[in-house]
Amino acid sequence: MKDKYKFLVFDVDNTTTESCAQISNDMANTLNKLKEELVFISGTHASELKRMISSKLNRKHHILANTGTHYLLVFQNEEKEIHKKTLEKEEKEEIISALKKLQKEYNLLPITSEKDQIQDRDSQITFSILERNAPRESKASYDQDKTKREKFILFLKEILEEGKYGLTIGGTTSIDITKKDIEKGNSLEDFMRTHSLSKNDMLFFGDQLSPSGNDYSVIKTGIKCIKVENPEETLEILKTLL
């Protein structure tokens, strides 16, 4: 890859690591050696991203949690919160009420706990259909073509106030709901403004770059995007940059 970038930006689940898992030692070693700055953007909560990513890195990196609405600059032994945006209490209640109607309509009741299925991430409500901590194999096979979640999103749009929220497919079994226009693309545009960057300074890796995926909005920013199928493919590409 001949182009030079200042920042490498990564989706997390199924791009940098398997769903809910810590990055592999091989991935961590490679990321630690790269000269570019590292950015990780995900619908996942910051505490989870620190466990999955930061715990294995020994260098500065940027965590854009909850689709970029919670920005942490993380060093080896400390972190700095840059910004945190949240949903209002009434908005959370409205979203959760709609998700419970979806549960009932399609019999999507939790196996263990509702908290693991409907997750309040402050600036985002995530509905993990099989629950976030369900077996990885079950999650991987549940909705590979995304048709189930596309149907569920259409149902939710009939209930939620039109134009108020953004609904996107995330991970392997999740639907992420935020305020309207909160997408990875918007968040990365904010990030570029914060650091006086241009789109040509960044390279994005993601597995959900189809129109219904939660990485798709990054394409619209003009940032160069590389579609990967799994963390192994990401790792193979990164090793060519060393």
ChimeraX commands (.cxc) that place a marker at each C-alpha (Angstrom):
marker #1 position 0.00,0.00,0.00 radius 0.5
marker #1 position 1.87,3.06,-1.26 radius 0.5
marker #1 position -0.22,5.86,0.20 radius 0.5
marker #1 position 0.93,7.37,3.49 radius 0.5
marker #1 position -1.61,8.05,6.24 radius 0.5
marker #1 position -1.29,9.83,9.58 radius 0.5
marker #1 position -4.15,7.92,11.22 radius 0.5
marker #1 position -5.40,4.36,10.82 radius 0.5
marker #1 position -9.04,4.00,11.88 radius 0.5
marker #1 position -10.61,0.69,12.84 radius 0.5
marker #1 position -14.04,-0.70,13.44 radius 0.5
marker #1 position -13.72,-3.18,16.33 radius 0.5
marker #1 position -16.03,-6.23,16.30 radius 0.5
marker #1 position -15.11,-8.57,13.43 radius 0.5
marker #1 position -12.51,-6.10,12.12 radius 0.5
marker #1 position -9.90,-5.71,14.86 radius 0.5
marker #1 position -11.04,-8.62,17.01 radius 0.5
marker #1 position -13.78,-11.20,17.29 radius 0.5
marker #1 position -17.06,-10.00,18.80 radius 0.5
marker #1 position -16.63,-9.07,22.49 radius 0.5
marker #1 position -13.12,-10.55,22.61 radius 0.5
marker #1 position -9.76,-8.99,23.41 radius 0.5
marker #1 position -7.48,-8.42,20.45 radius 0.5
marker #1 position -5.07,-11.27,19.78 radius 0.5
marker #1 position -1.44,-11.05,20.83 radius 0.5
marker #1 position -0.43,-10.98,17.16 radius 0.5
marker #1 position -2.81,-8.08,16.48 radius 0.5
marker #1 position -1.61,-6.21,19.59 radius 0.5
marker #1 position 2.06,-6.65,18.64 radius 0.5
marker #1 position 1.39,-5.41,15.11 radius 0.5
marker #1 position -0.64,-2.40,16.24 radius 0.5
marker #1 position 2.04,-1.47,18.77 radius 0.5
marker #1 position 4.68,-1.40,15.99 radius 0.5
marker #1 position 2.78,0.77,13.49 radius 0.5
marker #1 position 4.04,4.33,13.04 radius 0.5
marker #1 position 0.60,5.82,12.31 radius 0.5
marker #1 position -1.72,7.01,15.07 radius 0.5
marker #1 position -4.51,4.55,15.89 radius 0.5
marker #1 position -8.23,5.26,16.20 radius 0.5
marker #1 position -10.88,2.69,17.20 radius 0.5
marker #1 position -14.53,3.57,16.56 radius 0.5
marker #1 position -17.37,1.32,17.60 radius 0.5
marker #1 position -20.92,1.23,18.90 radius 0.5
marker #1 position -19.50,-0.48,21.97 radius 0.5
marker #1 position -19.27,1.17,25.41 radius 0.5
marker #1 position -15.91,2.73,26.38 radius 0.5
marker #1 position -15.29,0.35,29.30 radius 0.5
marker #1 position -15.64,-2.62,26.97 radius 0.5
marker #1 position -13.36,-1.09,24.35 radius 0.5
marker #1 position -10.71,-0.47,26.97 radius 0.5
marker #1 position -10.91,-4.14,27.94 radius 0.5
marker #1 position -10.90,-5.37,24.34 radius 0.5
marker #1 position -8.30,-2.97,22.89 radius 0.5
marker #1 position -6.51,-0.72,25.38 radius 0.5
marker #1 position -5.57,-3.54,27.78 radius 0.5
marker #1 position -3.26,-5.01,25.13 radius 0.5
marker #1 position -1.70,-1.80,23.73 radius 0.5
marker #1 position 1.37,-0.04,25.10 radius 0.5
marker #1 position 1.02,3.14,23.04 radius 0.5
marker #1 position -1.25,6.17,22.74 radius 0.5
marker #1 position -4.52,5.60,20.89 radius 0.5
marker #1 position -7.93,7.14,20.38 radius 0.5
marker #1 position -11.14,5.42,21.52 radius 0.5
marker #1 position -14.37,6.65,19.87 radius 0.5
marker #1 position -16.96,4.66,21.80 radius 0.5
marker #1 position -20.74,4.64,21.32 radius 0.5
marker #1 position -20.36,5.45,17.60 radius 0.5
marker #1 position -17.97,8.28,18.43 radius 0.5
marker #1 position -20.12,10.11,20.96 radius 0.5
marker #1 position -17.68,9.25,23.78 radius 0.5
marker #1 position -14.09,10.15,22.90 radius 0.5
marker #1 position -11.18,9.05,25.08 radius 0.5
marker #1 position -7.49,9.63,24.42 radius 0.5
marker #1 position -5.78,6.64,26.03 radius 0.5
marker #1 position -2.14,6.34,27.03 radius 0.5
marker #1 position -0.46,3.30,28.54 radius 0.5
marker #1 position -1.32,4.16,32.14 radius 0.5
marker #1 position -3.83,7.00,31.86 radius 0.5
marker #1 position -6.68,8.39,29.80 radius 0.5
marker #1 position -8.21,11.77,28.99 radius 0.5
marker #1 position -11.88,12.28,28.18 radius 0.5
marker #1 position -12.26,14.65,25.23 radius 0.5
marker #1 position -16.05,14.65,25.01 radius 0.5
marker #1 position -19.15,12.67,25.95 radius 0.5
marker #1 position -22.64,13.18,24.51 radius 0.5
marker #1 position -25.73,11.45,25.93 radius 0.5
marker #1 position -29.34,10.68,25.11 radius 0.5
marker #1 position -31.98,12.41,27.23 radius 0.5
marker #1 position -33.87,10.27,29.77 radius 0.5
marker #1 position -37.10,10.59,27.77 radius 0.5
marker #1 position -35.33,9.55,24.56 radius 0.5
marker #1 position -33.93,6.45,26.21 radius 0.5
marker #1 position -37.37,5.52,27.52 radius 0.5
marker #1 position -38.90,5.99,24.06 radius 0.5
marker #1 position -36.28,3.78,22.41 radius 0.5
marker #1 position -36.46,1.04,25.05 radius 0.5
marker #1 position -40.25,1.00,24.82 radius 0.5
marker #1 position -40.01,0.47,21.04 radius 0.5
marker #1 position -37.49,-2.34,21.51 radius 0.5
marker #1 position -39.80,-4.10,23.96 radius 0.5
marker #1 position -42.55,-3.98,21.33 radius 0.5
marker #1 position -40.09,-5.50,18.87 radius 0.5
marker #1 position -39.26,-8.21,21.41 radius 0.5
marker #1 position -42.93,-9.10,21.78 radius 0.5
marker #1 position -43.76,-8.93,18.06 radius 0.5
marker #1 position -40.95,-11.33,17.05 radius 0.5
marker #1 position -40.57,-13.26,20.33 radius 0.5
marker #1 position -37.01,-12.02,20.84 radius 0.5
marker #1 position -36.95,-12.51,24.60 radius 0.5
marker #1 position -33.57,-12.62,26.38 radius 0.5
marker #1 position -32.03,-15.96,27.31 radius 0.5
marker #1 position -30.37,-14.69,30.47 radius 0.5
marker #1 position -30.91,-11.01,31.25 radius 0.5
marker #1 position -32.66,-8.11,29.56 radius 0.5
marker #1 position -29.71,-5.86,30.46 radius 0.5
marker #1 position -27.45,-7.95,28.23 radius 0.5
marker #1 position -29.94,-7.68,25.36 radius 0.5
marker #1 position -31.03,-4.02,25.66 radius 0.5
marker #1 position -27.91,-2.04,26.60 radius 0.5
marker #1 position -28.03,1.59,27.68 radius 0.5
marker #1 position -24.72,3.05,26.51 radius 0.5
marker #1 position -25.60,6.65,27.48 radius 0.5
marker #1 position -25.49,8.14,23.99 radius 0.5
marker #1 position -26.76,4.99,22.30 radius 0.5
marker #1 position -29.14,2.13,22.98 radius 0.5
marker #1 position -27.94,-1.16,21.53 radius 0.5
marker #1 position -30.22,-4.14,21.02 radius 0.5
marker #1 position -28.15,-7.35,20.92 radius 0.5
marker #1 position -30.72,-9.85,19.70 radius 0.5
marker #1 position -28.95,-12.95,21.05 radius 0.5
marker #1 position -27.48,-10.87,23.90 radius 0.5
marker #1 position -24.02,-9.33,23.79 radius 0.5
marker #1 position -22.34,-12.23,25.58 radius 0.5
marker #1 position -24.06,-15.03,23.67 radius 0.5
marker #1 position -21.80,-17.77,22.24 radius 0.5
marker #1 position -19.70,-16.39,19.39 radius 0.5
marker #1 position -20.65,-19.22,17.03 radius 0.5
marker #1 position -24.37,-18.58,17.54 radius 0.5
marker #1 position -23.92,-14.86,16.89 radius 0.5
marker #1 position -21.84,-15.43,13.76 radius 0.5
marker #1 position -24.49,-17.63,12.13 radius 0.5
marker #1 position -27.63,-15.75,13.23 radius 0.5
marker #1 position -28.00,-13.02,10.57 radius 0.5
marker #1 position -25.13,-13.22,8.12 radius 0.5
marker #1 position -27.03,-11.48,5.31 radius 0.5
marker #1 position -28.54,-8.87,7.71 radius 0.5
marker #1 position -32.09,-9.48,6.44 radius 0.5
marker #1 position -33.48,-10.18,9.91 radius 0.5
marker #1 position -32.15,-6.92,11.33 radius 0.5
marker #1 position -33.23,-4.96,8.26 radius 0.5
marker #1 position -36.77,-6.22,8.92 radius 0.5
marker #1 position -36.52,-5.32,12.61 radius 0.5
marker #1 position -35.32,-1.80,11.76 radius 0.5
marker #1 position -38.33,-1.27,9.47 radius 0.5
marker #1 position -40.59,-2.32,12.35 radius 0.5
marker #1 position -38.89,0.10,14.76 radius 0.5
marker #1 position -39.14,2.98,12.29 radius 0.5
marker #1 position -42.92,2.54,12.30 radius 0.5
marker #1 position -42.95,3.09,16.07 radius 0.5
marker #1 position -40.25,5.69,16.71 radius 0.5
marker #1 position -40.79,9.35,15.84 radius 0.5
marker #1 position -39.81,9.88,12.21 radius 0.5
marker #1 position -36.51,11.63,11.65 radius 0.5
marker #1 position -35.58,11.67,15.35 radius 0.5
marker #1 position -33.24,8.68,15.57 radius 0.5
marker #1 position -30.62,6.87,13.56 radius 0.5
marker #1 position -30.88,3.07,13.38 radius 0.5
marker #1 position -28.01,0.99,12.02 radius 0.5
marker #1 position -26.89,-2.62,11.92 radius 0.5
marker #1 position -23.83,-3.28,14.05 radius 0.5
marker #1 position -21.69,-6.29,14.96 radius 0.5
marker #1 position -23.14,-9.71,14.20 radius 0.5
marker #1 position -26.54,-9.50,15.93 radius 0.5
marker #1 position -26.98,-5.88,17.02 radius 0.5
marker #1 position -29.03,-2.82,16.15 radius 0.5
marker #1 position -27.61,0.53,17.32 radius 0.5
marker #1 position -30.00,3.43,17.97 radius 0.5
marker #1 position -28.72,6.97,18.44 radius 0.5
marker #1 position -29.95,10.47,17.88 radius 0.5
marker #1 position -30.38,11.29,14.21 radius 0.5
marker #1 position -27.15,11.96,12.30 radius 0.5
marker #1 position -24.97,10.22,14.88 radius 0.5
marker #1 position -22.98,7.92,12.62 radius 0.5
marker #1 position -19.38,6.84,12.37 radius 0.5
marker #1 position -18.95,9.15,9.38 radius 0.5
marker #1 position -20.17,12.22,11.28 radius 0.5
marker #1 position -18.04,11.32,14.29 radius 0.5
marker #1 position -14.92,10.94,12.15 radius 0.5
marker #1 position -15.61,14.30,10.52 radius 0.5
marker #1 position -15.72,15.80,14.04 radius 0.5
marker #1 position -12.47,13.99,14.82 radius 0.5
marker #1 position -10.83,15.44,11.69 radius 0.5
marker #1 position -11.92,18.95,12.66 radius 0.5
marker #1 position -10.59,18.47,16.20 radius 0.5
marker #1 position -7.16,17.43,14.90 radius 0.5
marker #1 position -7.06,19.61,11.75 radius 0.5
marker #1 position -6.93,16.58,9.48 radius 0.5
marker #1 position -8.10,15.99,5.93 radius 0.5
marker #1 position -9.79,12.87,4.61 radius 0.5
marker #1 position -6.52,11.93,2.92 radius 0.5
marker #1 position -4.80,11.68,6.30 radius 0.5
marker #1 position -6.96,8.70,7.34 radius 0.5
marker #1 position -7.47,5.09,6.29 radius 0.5
marker #1 position -10.48,3.16,7.60 radius 0.5
marker #1 position -10.88,-0.60,8.07 radius 0.5
marker #1 position -14.37,-2.05,8.54 radius 0.5
marker #1 position -16.52,-5.11,7.90 radius 0.5
marker #1 position -19.92,-3.37,7.67 radius 0.5
marker #1 position -19.47,-1.16,4.61 radius 0.5
marker #1 position -22.67,-2.23,2.84 radius 0.5
marker #1 position -25.49,0.41,2.73 radius 0.5
marker #1 position -27.25,-1.09,5.76 radius 0.5
marker #1 position -24.07,-1.47,7.81 radius 0.5
marker #1 position -22.87,0.85,10.56 radius 0.5
marker #1 position -19.56,1.52,8.73 radius 0.5
marker #1 position -21.23,2.70,5.53 radius 0.5
marker #1 position -21.39,6.35,6.55 radius 0.5
marker #1 position -17.57,6.47,6.56 radius 0.5
marker #1 position -17.59,6.03,2.78 radius 0.5
marker #1 position -19.58,9.25,2.43 radius 0.5
marker #1 position -16.83,11.26,4.17 radius 0.5
marker #1 position -14.38,10.54,1.37 radius 0.5
marker #1 position -12.01,8.71,3.74 radius 0.5
marker #1 position -10.46,5.74,1.94 radius 0.5
marker #1 position -12.07,2.53,3.23 radius 0.5
marker #1 position -10.85,-1.04,3.16 radius 0.5
marker #1 position -13.50,-3.74,3.56 radius 0.5
marker #1 position -12.36,-6.77,5.52 radius 0.5
marker #1 position -14.14,-9.99,6.37 radius 0.5
marker #1 position -12.47,-10.67,9.71 radius 0.5
marker #1 position -9.58,-9.67,12.01 radius 0.5
marker #1 position -7.24,-12.10,10.27 radius 0.5
marker #1 position -7.61,-10.20,7.00 radius 0.5
marker #1 position -7.06,-6.88,8.79 radius 0.5
marker #1 position -3.90,-8.24,10.40 radius 0.5
marker #1 position -2.56,-9.48,7.07 radius 0.5
marker #1 position -2.97,-5.99,5.57 radius 0.5
marker #1 position -1.45,-4.23,8.58 radius 0.5
marker #1 position 1.68,-6.37,8.40 radius 0.5
marker #1 position 2.33,-4.98,4.93 radius 0.5
marker #1 position 2.49,-1.48,6.48 radius 0.5
marker #1 position 5.29,-2.30,8.91 radius 0.5
marker link #1:1,2 radius 0.2
marker link #1:2,3 radius 0.2
marker link #1:3,4 radius 0.2
marker link #1:4,5 radius 0.2
marker link #1:5,6 radius 0.2
marker link #1:6,7 radius 0.2
marker link #1:7,8 radius 0.2
marker link #1:8,9 radius 0.2
marker link #1:9,10 radius 0.2
marker link #1:10,11 radius 0.2
marker link #1:11,12 radius 0.2
marker link #1:12,13 radius 0.2
marker link #1:13,14 radius 0.2
marker link #1:14,15 radius 0.2
marker link #1:15,16 radius 0.2
marker link #1:16,17 radius 0.2
marker link #1:17,18 radius 0.2
marker link #1:18,19 radius 0.2
marker link #1:19,20 radius 0.2
marker link #1:20,21 radius 0.2
marker link #1:21,22 radius 0.2
marker link #1:22,23 radius 0.2
marker link #1:23,24 radius 0.2
marker link #1:24,25 radius 0.2
marker link #1:25,26 radius 0.2
marker link #1:26,27 radius 0.2
marker link #1:27,28 radius 0.2
marker link #1:28,29 radius 0.2
marker link #1:29,30 radius 0.2
marker link #1:30,31 radius 0.2
marker link #1:31,32 radius 0.2
marker link #1:32,33 radius 0.2
marker link #1:33,34 radius 0.2
marker link #1:34,35 radius 0.2
marker link #1:35,36 radius 0.2
marker link #1:36,37 radius 0.2
marker link #1:37,38 radius 0.2
marker link #1:38,39 radius 0.2
marker link #1:39,40 radius 0.2
marker link #1:40,41 radius 0.2
marker link #1:41,42 radius 0.2
marker link #1:42,43 radius 0.2
marker link #1:43,44 radius 0.2
marker link #1:44,45 radius 0.2
marker link #1:45,46 radius 0.2
marker link #1:46,47 radius 0.2
marker link #1:47,48 radius 0.2
marker link #1:48,49 radius 0.2
marker link #1:49,50 radius 0.2
marker link #1:50,51 radius 0.2
marker link #1:51,52 radius 0.2
marker link #1:52,53 radius 0.2
marker link #1:53,54 radius 0.2
marker link #1:54,55 radius 0.2
marker link #1:55,56 radius 0.2
marker link #1:56,57 radius 0.2
marker link #1:57,58 radius 0.2
marker link #1:58,59 radius 0.2
marker link #1:59,60 radius 0.2
marker link #1:60,61 radius 0.2
marker link #1:61,62 radius 0.2
marker link #1:62,63 radius 0.2
marker link #1:63,64 radius 0.2
marker link #1:64,65 radius 0.2
marker link #1:65,66 radius 0.2
marker link #1:66,67 radius 0.2
marker link #1:67,68 radius 0.2
marker link #1:68,69 radius 0.2
marker link #1:69,70 radius 0.2
marker link #1:70,71 radius 0.2
marker link #1:71,72 radius 0.2
marker link #1:72,73 radius 0.2
marker link #1:73,74 radius 0.2
marker link #1:74,75 radius 0.2
marker link #1:75,76 radius 0.2
marker link #1:76,77 radius 0.2
marker link #1:77,78 radius 0.2
marker link #1:78,79 radius 0.2
marker link #1:79,80 radius 0.2
marker link #1:80,81 radius 0.2
marker link #1:81,82 radius 0.2
marker link #1:82,83 radius 0.2
marker link #1:83,84 radius 0.2
marker link #1:84,85 radius 0.2
marker link #1:85,86 radius 0.2
marker link #1:86,87 radius 0.2
marker link #1:87,88 radius 0.2
marker link #1:88,89 radius 0.2
marker link #1:89,90 radius 0.2
marker link #1:90,91 radius 0.2
marker link #1:91,92 radius 0.2
marker link #1:92,93 radius 0.2
marker link #1:93,94 radius 0.2
marker link #1:94,95 radius 0.2
marker link #1:95,96 radius 0.2
marker link #1:96,97 radius 0.2
marker link #1:97,98 radius 0.2
marker link #1:98,99 radius 0.2
marker link #1:99,100 radius 0.2
marker link #1:100,101 radius 0.2
marker link #1:101,102 radius 0.2
marker link #1:102,103 radius 0.2
marker link #1:103,104 radius 0.2
marker link #1:104,105 radius 0.2
marker link #1:105,106 radius 0.2
marker link #1:106,107 radius 0.2
marker link #1:107,108 radius 0.2
marker link #1:108,109 radius 0.2
marker link #1:109,110 radius 0.2
marker link #1:110,111 radius 0.2
marker link #1:111,112 radius 0.2
marker link #1:112,113 radius 0.2
marker link #1:113,114 radius 0.2
marker link #1:114,115 radius 0.2
marker link #1:115,116 radius 0.2
marker link #1:116,117 radius 0.2
marker link #1:117,118 radius 0.2
marker link #1:118,119 radius 0.2
marker link #1:119,120 radius 0.2
marker link #1:120,121 radius 0.2
marker link #1:121,122 radius 0.2
marker link #1:122,123 radius 0.2
marker link #1:123,124 radius 0.2
marker link #1:124,125 radius 0.2
marker link #1:125,126 radius 0.2
marker link #1:126,127 radius 0.2
marker link #1:127,128 radius 0.2
marker link #1:128,129 radius 0.2
marker link #1:129,130 radius 0.2
marker link #1:130,131 radius 0.2
marker link #1:131,132 radius 0.2
marker link #1:132,133 radius 0.2
marker link #1:133,134 radius 0.2
marker link #1:134,135 radius 0.2
marker link #1:135,136 radius 0.2
marker link #1:136,137 radius 0.2
marker link #1:137,138 radius 0.2
marker link #1:138,139 radius 0.2
marker link #1:139,140 radius 0.2
marker link #1:140,141 radius 0.2
marker link #1:141,142 radius 0.2
marker link #1:142,143 radius 0.2
marker link #1:143,144 radius 0.2
marker link #1:144,145 radius 0.2
marker link #1:145,146 radius 0.2
marker link #1:146,147 radius 0.2
marker link #1:147,148 radius 0.2
marker link #1:148,149 radius 0.2
marker link #1:149,150 radius 0.2
marker link #1:150,151 radius 0.2
marker link #1:151,152 radius 0.2
marker link #1:152,153 radius 0.2
marker link #1:153,154 radius 0.2
marker link #1:154,155 radius 0.2
marker link #1:155,156 radius 0.2
marker link #1:156,157 radius 0.2
marker link #1:157,158 radius 0.2
marker link #1:158,159 radius 0.2
marker link #1:159,160 radius 0.2
marker link #1:160,161 radius 0.2
marker link #1:161,162 radius 0.2
marker link #1:162,163 radius 0.2
marker link #1:163,164 radius 0.2
marker link #1:164,165 radius 0.2
marker link #1:165,166 radius 0.2
marker link #1:166,167 radius 0.2
marker link #1:167,168 radius 0.2
marker link #1:168,169 radius 0.2
marker link #1:169,170 radius 0.2
marker link #1:170,171 radius 0.2
marker link #1:171,172 radius 0.2
marker link #1:172,173 radius 0.2
marker link #1:173,174 radius 0.2
marker link #1:174,175 radius 0.2
marker link #1:175,176 radius 0.2
marker link #1:176,177 radius 0.2
marker link #1:177,178 radius 0.2
marker link #1:178,179 radius 0.2
marker link #1:179,180 radius 0.2
marker link #1:180,181 radius 0.2
marker link #1:181,182 radius 0.2
marker link #1:182,183 radius 0.2
marker link #1:183,184 radius 0.2
marker link #1:184,185 radius 0.2
marker link #1:185,186 radius 0.2
marker link #1:186,187 radius 0.2
marker link #1:187,188 radius 0.2
marker link #1:188,189 radius 0.2
marker link #1:189,190 radius 0.2
marker link #1:190,191 radius 0.2
marker link #1:191,192 radius 0.2
marker link #1:192,193 radius 0.2
marker link #1:193,194 radius 0.2
marker link #1:194,195 radius 0.2
marker link #1:195,196 radius 0.2
marker link #1:196,197 radius 0.2
marker link #1:197,198 radius 0.2
marker link #1:198,199 radius 0.2
marker link #1:199,200 radius 0.2
marker link #1:200,201 radius 0.2
marker link #1:201,202 radius 0.2
marker link #1:202,203 radius 0.2
marker link #1:203,204 radius 0.2
marker link #1:204,205 radius 0.2
marker link #1:205,206 radius 0.2
marker link #1:206,207 radius 0.2
marker link #1:207,208 radius 0.2
marker link #1:208,209 radius 0.2
marker link #1:209,210 radius 0.2
marker link #1:210,211 radius 0.2
marker link #1:211,212 radius 0.2
marker link #1:212,213 radius 0.2
marker link #1:213,214 radius 0.2
marker link #1:214,215 radius 0.2
marker link #1:215,216 radius 0.2
marker link #1:216,217 radius 0.2
marker link #1:217,218 radius 0.2
marker link #1:218,219 radius 0.2
marker link #1:219,220 radius 0.2
marker link #1:220,221 radius 0.2
marker link #1:221,222 radius 0.2
marker link #1:222,223 radius 0.2
marker link #1:223,224 radius 0.2
marker link #1:224,225 radius 0.2
marker link #1:225,226 radius 0.2
marker link #1:226,227 radius 0.2
marker link #1:227,228 radius 0.2
marker link #1:228,229 radius 0.2
marker link #1:229,230 radius 0.2
marker link #1:230,231 radius 0.2
marker link #1:231,232 radius 0.2
marker link #1:232,233 radius 0.2
marker link #1:233,234 radius 0.2
marker link #1:234,235 radius 0.2
marker link #1:235,236 radius 0.2
marker link #1:236,237 radius 0.2
marker link #1:237,238 radius 0.2
marker link #1:238,239 radius 0.2
marker link #1:239,240 radius 0.2
marker link #1:240,241 radius 0.2
marker link #1:241,242 radius 0.2
view
